């Protein structure tokens, strides 16, 4: 309910608070009239704590103790009795899949749909069945399984997150130029099976929408201008584009087949021949959510509304403006990755330093910033500090 109503607005629980899209998702919900609470890893620097009106609870990090983390989240759910829970990242989807609270309304994937959201092997098979172009993919369980590969290859985990020895882990994919670099995939394979695909040169694209009961509405799309890590990661800058009409029918077939509802992101790599190759489904809010919201696509609020009212169908903006969205902290980290250089000799098109600096300094009237709101200017500063701190801490752990 809007401010001024005698009825208290529904409270929505979101998690995890450190997710890239946490701030934009919270603003989307608040501007739609919801109250927002979130759970964050104890000890984490979550910029969402500085968004006005959002209550943030601390839980045991699942990377330390997955069972204890679930115990803490269940306690929060029992305490606040939220109208719905919106997962913000893959760990948040895992929470919904693991909690086991039957009367908790989840504004996101559950059951089989959650399994698809967290399993790239399932996604690849469903994408091929739906008619998408899918890179040649081989399931590997050991380094020996990949020795006959046509290099260069990308090795990525089948499951985006896994519980290993009672702790939640997020295995990282690696690029291998030849058999001598294959050993870098050993830590990944220690956590479970992986997928090997050829390294494809191209430009990343995202296709977004809301899956309602009668089909997809409010399509939108972007192309990546820069990634934090040029090897492959979240976008630090992206530009709006019109959805590719050739992708819409297979996308809807894919989503119907896996029983999807609510917001979604389908990620593609458009290769040098102009062909969009399916990469993955992101079954939760995504890092570049700011771009969609600046154009009028309020996917988080729409997904929560549809979870509370099955008859709700969002109305897409009639004439969304074209723009570029940039994440300040990630842009700075992109520069740091460019300076560090590639980790594989297969990455021959690594960005050059001076053109990168020139592109980062170029600002146009179409540019917008992630996590910026005129009425809450300090949030951007906190978010930038959180982003930089995350990557610095990860670099220090890797260096040990």
RANORPE-V82348 format. One record per helix or strand. SS is the DSSP state (H for helix, E for strand). FROM is the first residue (numbers start at 1). TO is the last residue. If there is no record, write none. Layout:
ss: {SS SS}
from: {FROM FROM}
to: {TO TO}
This chain:
ss: {E H E H E H E H E H E H E E H E E E E E H E E E E H E E H H E H H E H H}
from: {11 22 35 47 55 66 84 90 106 111 119 120 133 137 143 153 159 162 167 174 179 194 202 215 235 245 262 276 289 299 324 328 353 367 374 378}
to: {15 31 41 50 59 80 87 99 106 118 119 130 134 140 146 157 159 164 169 176 190 198 212 227 241 257 271 282 294 308 326 340 361 369 376 399}
